[in-house]
């Protein structure tokens, strides 16, 4: 029996291991929780970023292939490659997100999530909807076997139906044994085949249409068994 060769966009390096990738994911998700628990109103965003980096280092994780980000308030509308406004302080009723890309031994982790402090209905809905949209897209991928390009067309449609604006500047990307950039640098949104599990990061960044706040969620593209 002949097996299909992997697509070049889904190539992996010699140290690739599914168990290793899942370990990196587990440690990344735990670090997100640990960092979020230490973010409190009155904290300046730059201090939160320094705390996040130290939390990763204390957990034995290497700061890796993109900057460690914690973004507060109106900085949550910015695309990841845009610099935050300096000196933003987390308020008593506020929103923030975390975006991490640590390395665990040879394997890349990447994850993000949004959190709300205090009471604010719109912030809470935005945070919930970012994660819900991520999982709805996963369901479409799993059920309908759509291409990466089609998946992000669904993302734009669904975000609009939820009342949000999708940030198209965060179009998903490869992940693998480090560094994935030597293997493939194209985005998931431009991938014209059905993406395989354990190879791609699905990113969702939604924003208030008036650009006052946003929410972010990302994780490795995996089937439901990893979300029990």
Backbone as numpy.savetxt, mean C-alpha at the origin, in Angstrom:
# Nx Ny Nz CAx CAy CAz Cx Cy Cz
4.21 -32.80 -20.45 3.36 -31.60 -20.45 4.24 -30.37 -20.45
3.90 -29.42 -21.30 4.65 -28.18 -21.35 4.01 -27.16 -20.42
4.83 -26.40 -19.70 4.33 -25.33 -18.86 4.70 -24.00 -19.47
3.86 -23.02 -19.30 4.13 -21.70 -19.85 5.26 -21.03 -19.08
6.15 -20.40 -19.81 7.22 -19.64 -19.15 6.61 -18.41 -18.50
7.16 -17.98 -17.37 6.61 -16.79 -16.72 6.80 -15.56 -17.61
5.86 -14.64 -17.53 6.00 -13.38 -18.26 7.19 -12.61 -17.72
7.93 -11.92 -18.60 9.10 -11.15 -18.11 8.73 -10.19 -16.99
7.56 -9.61 -17.05 7.14 -8.66 -16.02 6.96 -9.33 -14.66
6.86 -10.67 -14.65 6.66 -11.38 -13.40 7.89 -12.22 -13.01
9.02 -11.92 -13.63 10.25 -12.63 -13.29 10.64 -12.37 -11.84
11.33 -13.33 -11.25 11.82 -13.18 -9.89 13.31 -13.48 -9.87
13.96 -13.07 -8.79 15.38 -13.30 -8.65 15.69 -14.65 -8.01
16.98 -14.96 -7.84 17.38 -16.28 -7.35 17.00 -16.54 -5.90
16.76 -15.50 -5.12 16.42 -15.69 -3.71 14.91 -15.71 -3.47
14.12 -15.64 -4.53 12.67 -15.56 -4.35 12.14 -16.81 -3.64
11.25 -16.58 -2.71 10.61 -17.66 -1.96 9.22 -17.19 -1.56
8.20 -17.97 -1.83 6.86 -17.58 -1.41 6.77 -17.49 0.11
7.41 -18.42 0.79 7.42 -18.34 2.25 8.12 -17.07 2.72
9.20 -16.71 2.04 9.91 -15.49 2.40 9.08 -14.25 2.14
8.37 -14.22 1.02 7.51 -13.08 0.72 6.38 -12.95 1.74
5.82 -14.06 2.14 4.76 -14.03 3.15 5.28 -13.60 4.51
6.52 -13.98 4.82 7.13 -13.53 6.06 7.33 -12.02 6.04
7.82 -11.51 4.91 8.01 -10.06 4.79 6.67 -9.34 4.90
5.64 -9.90 4.30 4.31 -9.29 4.41 3.84 -9.29 5.86
4.00 -10.40 6.55 3.53 -10.49 7.93 4.23 -9.46 8.82
5.53 -9.33 8.64 6.29 -8.38 9.46 5.95 -6.94 9.09
5.66 -6.69 7.83 5.26 -5.35 7.40 3.92 -4.97 8.01
2.93 -5.88 7.94 1.62 -5.58 8.51 1.71 -5.37 10.02
2.56 -6.16 10.69 2.72 -5.98 12.13 3.36 -4.63 12.43
4.34 -4.24 11.64 4.99 -2.94 11.86 4.00 -1.80 11.67
3.10 -1.92 10.70 2.08 -0.89 10.50 1.24 -0.75 11.77
0.83 -1.87 12.33 0.02 -1.83 13.56 0.81 -1.21 14.72
2.06 -1.60 14.84 2.89 -1.09 15.93 3.10 0.42 15.82
3.35 0.89 14.61 3.57 2.32 14.40 2.28 3.09 14.65
1.17 2.60 14.13 -0.10 3.28 14.31 -0.44 3.45 15.78
-0.11 2.45 16.59 -0.41 2.51 18.02 0.38 3.59 18.74
1.47 4.04 18.13 2.34 5.04 18.75 2.10 6.45 18.23
1.21 6.58 17.28 0.86 7.89 16.74 -0.25 8.49 17.58
-0.03 9.70 18.09 -1.01 10.34 18.97 -1.19 11.80 18.57
-2.37 12.36 18.87 -2.58 13.78 18.60 -1.51 14.64 19.27
-1.12 15.71 18.58 -0.06 16.59 19.05 1.30 16.25 18.46
1.42 15.09 17.84 2.68 14.67 17.22 2.87 15.41 15.90
4.10 15.81 15.62 4.45 16.42 14.34 4.78 15.31 13.35
4.36 15.49 12.11 4.52 14.42 11.11 5.97 13.95 11.00
6.93 14.86 10.98 8.34 14.45 10.85 8.77 13.58 12.02
8.26 13.84 13.21 8.60 13.01 14.36 7.98 11.62 14.22
6.79 11.56 13.63 6.15 10.26 13.40 6.94 9.43 12.40
7.48 10.08 11.37 8.31 9.36 10.39 9.57 8.81 11.07
10.22 9.62 11.90 11.42 9.16 12.61 11.07 7.99 13.53
9.93 8.07 14.22 9.50 6.98 15.08 9.24 5.72 14.26
8.61 5.87 13.10 8.32 4.71 12.25 9.61 4.02 11.79
10.59 4.80 11.39 11.87 4.22 10.97 12.52 3.46 12.12
12.50 4.05 13.31 13.11 3.39 14.46 12.34 2.12 14.83
11.03 2.14 14.68 10.23 0.95 14.96 10.61 -0.19 14.02
10.82 0.14 12.75 11.25 -0.88 11.79 12.62 -1.44 12.16
13.55 -0.55 12.48 14.90 -1.00 12.84 14.87 -1.85 14.11
14.07 -1.44 15.10 13.98 -2.20 16.34 13.40 -3.59 16.12
12.58 -3.73 15.07 12.00 -5.03 14.74 12.93 -5.88 13.87
14.13 -5.36 13.59 15.09 -6.11 12.79 14.85 -6.02 11.30
14.09 -5.02 10.87 13.79 -4.86 9.45 14.70 -3.81 8.85
15.07 -4.02 7.60 15.94 -3.07 6.90 15.08 -2.01 6.22
15.44 -0.74 6.38 14.80 0.32 5.61 15.20 0.11 4.16
14.22 0.04 3.28 14.52 -0.53 1.99 14.30 0.40 0.82
13.45 0.03 -0.10 13.51 0.56 -1.45 12.61 1.76 -1.72
11.82 2.20 -0.75 11.23 3.52 -0.89 11.11 4.15 0.50
10.95 5.46 0.59 10.96 6.11 1.90 9.85 5.60 2.82
10.13 5.62 4.11 9.11 5.33 5.12 8.25 6.58 5.26
6.93 6.40 5.14 6.03 7.54 5.14 4.96 7.40 6.22
4.76 8.50 6.94 3.58 8.69 7.77 3.05 10.06 7.41
1.79 10.15 7.02 1.25 11.42 6.56 0.00 11.78 7.36
-0.04 13.03 7.80 -1.10 13.54 8.65 -2.02 14.50 7.88
-3.31 14.49 8.23 -4.24 15.52 7.80 -4.23 15.79 6.32
-4.05 17.07 5.94 -4.14 17.40 4.51 -2.97 16.85 3.71
-1.90 16.38 4.34 -0.84 15.70 3.59 -1.31 14.36 3.03
-2.43 13.83 3.52 -2.93 12.54 3.02 -3.48 12.64 1.61
-3.63 13.84 1.06 -4.10 13.94 -0.33 -2.95 13.82 -1.32
-1.72 13.93 -0.87 -0.58 14.03 -1.77 -0.19 12.67 -2.33
0.20 12.66 -3.61 0.79 11.46 -4.19 2.09 11.15 -3.46
2.49 9.89 -3.46 3.63 9.48 -2.66 4.92 10.18 -3.07
5.06 10.52 -4.32 6.30 11.17 -4.77 6.30 12.66 -4.48
5.18 13.19 -4.02 5.13 14.59 -3.61 5.59 14.71 -2.15
6.37 15.72 -1.88 6.82 15.94 -0.52 5.66 16.42 0.35
5.67 15.98 1.60 4.70 16.49 2.56 4.98 17.95 2.89
3.93 18.67 3.25 4.11 19.98 3.86 4.73 19.77 5.23
5.75 20.53 5.56 6.45 20.35 6.82 5.65 20.89 8.00
5.86 20.27 9.15 5.33 20.79 10.39 3.87 20.52 10.66
3.25 19.59 9.92 1.84 19.30 10.14 1.69 18.51 11.45
0.80 18.97 12.29 0.56 18.36 13.60 -0.75 17.57 13.56
-0.75 16.36 14.08 -1.96 15.55 14.14 -2.92 16.14 15.17
-4.15 16.38 14.73 -5.14 17.00 15.60 -5.90 15.93 16.40
-6.77 16.39 17.30 -7.51 15.46 18.15 -8.48 14.59 17.35
-9.07 15.14 16.31 -9.95 14.39 15.40 -9.34 14.50 14.01
-8.61 13.46 13.59 -7.78 13.60 12.40 -7.60 12.26 11.71
-6.93 12.31 10.57 -6.68 11.13 9.76 -5.19 11.06 9.43
-4.66 9.85 9.36 -3.26 9.67 8.94 -3.10 8.32 8.26
-2.07 8.22 7.43 -1.76 6.90 6.87 -0.28 6.60 6.99
0.01 5.31 6.89 1.36 4.77 7.00 1.66 4.00 5.71
2.87 4.17 5.18 3.30 3.49 3.96 4.72 3.01 4.18
4.90 1.69 4.23 6.19 1.09 4.56 6.68 0.17 3.45
7.99 0.11 3.29 8.60 -0.84 2.35 9.87 -1.42 2.96
9.75 -2.18 4.03 10.95 -2.76 4.64 11.42 -4.00 3.88
12.63 -4.40 4.17 13.16 -5.65 3.62 13.42 -6.62 4.76
12.99 -7.85 4.55 13.22 -8.93 5.51 14.15 -9.93 4.84
15.42 -9.91 5.27 16.43 -10.74 4.60 16.43 -10.40 3.10
16.15 -11.36 2.24 16.20 -11.10 0.80 14.89 -10.58 0.24
13.84 -10.51 1.06 12.49 -10.33 0.52 11.91 -8.96 0.82
11.21 -8.43 -0.16 10.60 -7.12 -0.05 9.23 -7.18 0.62
9.04 -6.32 1.60 7.71 -6.08 2.11 7.22 -4.75 1.58
5.91 -4.60 1.53 5.32 -3.31 1.17 3.89 -3.31 1.67
3.53 -2.27 2.40 2.17 -2.22 2.92 1.80 -0.84 3.38
0.51 -0.58 3.41 0.02 0.70 3.89 -1.40 0.59 4.39
-1.77 1.50 5.27 -3.12 1.53 5.82 -3.38 2.92 6.40
-4.67 3.24 6.56 -5.11 4.55 7.06 -5.80 4.38 8.40
-5.62 5.38 9.25 -6.15 5.34 10.61 -6.78 6.69 10.95
-7.73 6.66 11.87 -8.40 7.87 12.33 -8.28 7.97 13.83
-7.95 9.16 14.33 -7.95 9.42 15.77 -9.15 10.29 16.10
-9.73 10.08 17.28 -10.89 10.85 17.68 -12.13 10.44 16.90
-13.01 11.40 16.68 -14.28 11.15 16.02 -14.44 12.08 14.82
-14.54 11.48 13.63 -14.79 12.27 12.42 -15.38 11.31 11.40
-16.67 11.48 11.13 -17.39 10.50 10.31 -16.82 10.38 8.90
-16.49 11.51 8.26 -16.00 11.45 6.89 -14.60 10.84 6.82
-13.75 11.16 7.77 -12.43 10.53 7.80 -12.58 9.02 7.97
-13.44 8.62 8.88 -13.63 7.20 9.14 -14.17 6.48 7.91
-15.11 7.11 7.22 -15.65 6.48 6.01 -14.59 6.37 4.93
-13.77 7.39 4.78 -12.72 7.36 3.77 -11.73 6.24 4.05
-11.32 6.10 5.31 -10.39 5.04 5.69 -10.99 3.67 5.43
-12.25 3.49 5.81 -12.93 2.20 5.57 -13.05 1.92 4.09
-13.41 2.94 3.32 -13.63 2.73 1.89 -12.35 2.39 1.15
-11.21 2.95 1.56 -9.95 2.61 0.91 -9.66 1.12 1.05
-9.84 0.60 2.25 -9.60 -0.83 2.47 -10.66 -1.67 1.78
-11.92 -1.23 1.84 -12.99 -1.98 1.18 -12.78 -2.03 -0.33
-12.32 -0.92 -0.91 -12.06 -0.89 -2.35 -10.93 -1.84 -2.71
-9.88 -1.86 -1.89 -8.80 -2.82 -2.11 -9.35 -4.24 -2.19
-10.18 -4.63 -1.24 -10.69 -6.00 -1.21 -11.69 -6.27 -2.33
-12.45 -5.26 -2.73 -13.35 -5.44 -3.87 -12.55 -5.68 -5.14
-11.45 -4.98 -5.30 -10.59 -5.20 -6.46 -9.95 -6.59 -6.43
-9.53 -7.01 -5.24 -9.00 -8.37 -5.11 -10.04 -9.40 -5.54
-11.29 -9.19 -5.13 -12.36 -10.11 -5.48 -12.58 -10.17 -6.99
-12.54 -9.00 -7.64 -12.69 -8.96 -9.10 -11.54 -9.72 -9.76
-10.32 -9.47 -9.29 -9.15 -10.17 -9.84 -9.29 -11.68 -9.67
-9.69 -12.12 -8.50 -9.80 -13.54 -8.21 -10.93 -14.20 -9.01
-12.05 -13.51 -9.09 -13.24 -14.09 -9.72 -13.19 -14.01 -11.25
-12.80 -12.84 -11.77 -12.93 -12.57 -13.20 -11.63 -12.69 -13.98
-10.51 -12.82 -13.27 -9.20 -12.98 -13.90 -8.93 -11.87 -14.90
-9.05 -10.64 -14.45 -8.87 -9.48 -15.32 -7.40 -9.07 -15.35
-7.05 -8.29 -16.34 -5.69 -7.76 -16.46 -5.46 -6.68 -15.40
-4.20 -6.34 -15.20 -3.89 -5.24 -14.31 -4.50 -3.94 -14.78
-4.47 -3.70 -16.08 -5.06 -2.47 -16.62 -6.56 -2.43 -16.34
-7.25 -3.55 -16.56 -8.69 -3.60 -16.31 -8.99 -3.44 -14.82
-8.12 -3.97 -13.98 -8.33 -3.88 -12.54 -8.36 -2.41 -12.10
-7.46 -1.60 -12.64 -7.43 -0.20 -12.25 -8.53 0.62 -12.92
-9.05 0.15 -14.05 -10.25 0.77 -14.61 -11.43 0.54 -13.66
-11.53 -0.67 -13.11 -12.54 -0.94 -12.10 -12.32 -0.06 -10.88
-11.07 0.13 -10.48 -10.78 0.94 -9.30 -11.31 2.36 -9.46
-11.10 2.95 -10.63 -11.57 4.32 -10.86 -13.09 4.37 -10.82
-13.74 3.40 -11.46 -15.20 3.37 -11.47 -15.78 3.20 -10.07
-15.22 2.27 -9.31 -15.74 2.00 -7.97 -15.48 3.15 -7.01
-14.29 3.75 -7.11 -13.99 4.90 -6.24 -14.98 6.04 -6.50
-15.25 6.30 -7.77 -16.21 7.36 -8.11 -17.59 7.04 -7.55
-18.01 5.78 -7.67 -19.32 5.38 -7.15 -19.40 5.55 -5.63
-18.25 5.42 -4.95 -18.20 5.62 -3.51 -18.18 7.09 -3.12
-18.00 7.96 -4.11 -17.95 9.39 -3.83 -16.55 9.93 -3.65
-15.53 9.19 -4.10 -14.15 9.59 -3.93 -13.46 9.76 -5.28
-12.32 10.38 -5.27 -11.45 10.51 -6.43 -10.29 9.52 -6.28
-10.06 8.70 -7.29 -8.92 7.78 -7.26 -7.66 8.52 -7.71
-6.59 8.38 -6.96 -5.30 8.93 -7.37 -4.63 7.96 -8.33
-4.64 8.31 -9.61 -4.08 7.43 -10.64 -2.56 7.41 -10.62
-1.93 8.26 -9.80 -0.47 8.28 -9.71 0.07 7.16 -8.83
-0.81 6.35 -8.27 -0.40 5.16 -7.49 -0.98 3.93 -8.16
-0.29 3.42 -9.20 -0.88 2.40 -10.07 -0.44 0.97 -9.77
0.07 0.69 -8.57 0.51 -0.67 -8.26 1.86 -0.98 -8.89
2.53 -1.99 -8.36 3.88 -2.28 -8.84 4.30 -3.69 -8.44
5.42 -4.11 -8.97 6.00 -5.42 -8.67 6.56 -5.47 -7.25
6.73 -6.71 -6.79 7.43 -6.98 -5.54 8.07 -8.35 -5.71
9.23 -8.54 -5.06 9.94 -9.82 -5.25 11.06 -9.89 -4.22
12.01 -10.80 -4.48 13.25 -10.70 -3.72 13.94 -9.40 -4.16
14.64 -8.78 -3.24 15.20 -7.45 -3.46 16.39 -7.50 -4.42
16.47 -6.54 -5.36 15.53 -5.46 -5.65 14.67 -5.79 -6.85
13.37 -5.59 -6.74 12.49 -5.91 -7.86 12.75 -5.01 -9.06
13.32 -3.83 -8.84 13.52 -2.89 -9.94 14.50 -3.41 -10.98
15.34 -4.37 -10.63 16.23 -4.96 -11.63 15.50 -5.95 -12.52
14.29 -6.32 -12.12 13.51 -7.30 -12.86 12.41 -6.65 -13.70
11.71 -5.67 -13.08 10.61 -5.01 -13.78 10.25 -3.74 -13.04
10.05 -2.67 -13.80 9.70 -1.38 -13.18 8.34 -0.87 -13.61
7.62 -1.64 -14.43 6.31 -1.20 -14.89 5.25 -1.32 -13.82
4.13 -0.65 -14.03 3.06 -0.62 -13.04 2.05 -1.73 -13.27
1.31 -2.04 -12.21 0.21 -3.01 -12.32 -0.87 -2.46 -13.24
-1.12 -1.16 -13.20 -2.17 -0.56 -14.02 -1.85 -0.64 -15.52
-0.60 -0.85 -15.86 -0.21 -0.98 -17.28 -0.01 -2.43 -17.70
-0.20 -3.37 -16.78 0.07 -4.78 -17.06 -1.09 -5.35 -17.88
-0.77 -5.86 -19.08 -1.80 -6.31 -20.02 -2.06 -7.81 -19.94
-1.78 -8.40 -18.79 -2.09 -9.82 -18.55 -2.72 -9.94 -17.18
-3.19 -11.15 -16.86 -3.76 -11.37 -15.54 -2.62 -11.48 -14.54
-2.56 -10.61 -13.54 -1.44 -10.66 -12.59 -1.48 -11.92 -11.72
-0.31 -12.45 -11.44 -0.20 -13.62 -10.57 -0.12 -13.19 -9.12
-0.58 -14.06 -8.25 -0.43 -13.82 -6.82 1.05 -13.80 -6.45
1.37 -13.10 -5.38 2.72 -13.09 -4.80 3.74 -12.35 -5.67
3.26 -11.55 -6.61 4.17 -10.83 -7.51 3.91 -9.33 -7.56
2.73 -8.90 -7.09 2.32 -7.51 -7.31 1.77 -6.89 -6.03
1.97 -5.58 -5.92 1.36 -4.78 -4.87 0.19 -4.02 -5.48
-0.99 -4.20 -4.89 -2.19 -3.48 -5.29 -2.33 -2.27 -4.37
-2.33 -1.08 -4.96 -2.39 0.18 -4.21 -3.72 0.89 -4.47
-4.30 1.42 -3.41 -5.52 2.22 -3.53 -5.32 3.51 -2.74
-5.38 4.64 -3.42 -5.32 5.94 -2.76 -6.52 6.74 -3.24
-7.46 7.01 -2.32 -8.65 7.77 -2.66 -8.62 9.11 -1.95
-9.26 10.10 -2.57 -9.23 11.45 -2.01 -10.62 12.06 -2.04
-10.89 12.88 -1.05 -12.06 13.73 -1.04 -12.06 14.57 -2.32
-13.18 14.64 -3.05 -13.18 15.40 -4.31 -12.77 16.86 -4.13
-12.93 17.40 -2.93 -12.49 18.78 -2.68 -11.03 18.85 -2.23
-10.34 17.69 -2.26 -8.92 17.60 -1.94 -8.59 18.09 -0.53
-9.42 17.73 0.44 -9.15 18.11 1.83 -8.45 17.00 2.60
-8.68 15.72 2.24 -8.11 14.58 2.93 -8.20 13.36 2.02
-7.43 12.33 2.36 -7.46 11.11 1.58 -7.16 9.91 2.45
-7.22 8.75 1.84 -6.92 7.50 2.54 -6.22 6.55 1.60
-5.42 5.66 2.18 -4.53 4.80 1.41 -4.55 3.39 1.99
-4.56 2.41 1.10 -4.39 1.02 1.54 -3.66 0.28 0.44
-2.67 -0.52 0.85 -1.97 -1.36 -0.13 -1.52 -2.64 0.56
-1.41 -3.68 -0.25 -0.94 -4.97 0.23 -0.59 -5.81 -0.99
0.05 -6.95 -0.75 0.37 -7.85 -1.83 -0.91 -8.48 -2.38
-0.97 -8.65 -3.68 -2.14 -9.25 -4.32 -2.14 -10.75 -4.04
-3.12 -11.17 -3.23 -3.22 -12.55 -2.76 -4.68 -12.98 -2.73
-4.90 -14.30 -2.69 -6.28 -14.78 -2.62 -6.83 -14.71 -1.20
-8.09 -15.07 -1.05 -8.80 -14.90 0.21 -8.20 -15.70 1.36
-7.49 -16.76 1.05 -6.95 -17.60 2.14 -5.97 -16.83 3.01
-5.43 -15.74 2.50 -4.46 -14.95 3.27 -5.13 -13.83 4.07
-6.46 -13.76 4.00 -7.19 -12.71 4.69 -8.25 -13.28 5.62
-8.07 -14.50 6.05 -9.06 -15.14 6.93 -9.05 -14.44 8.29
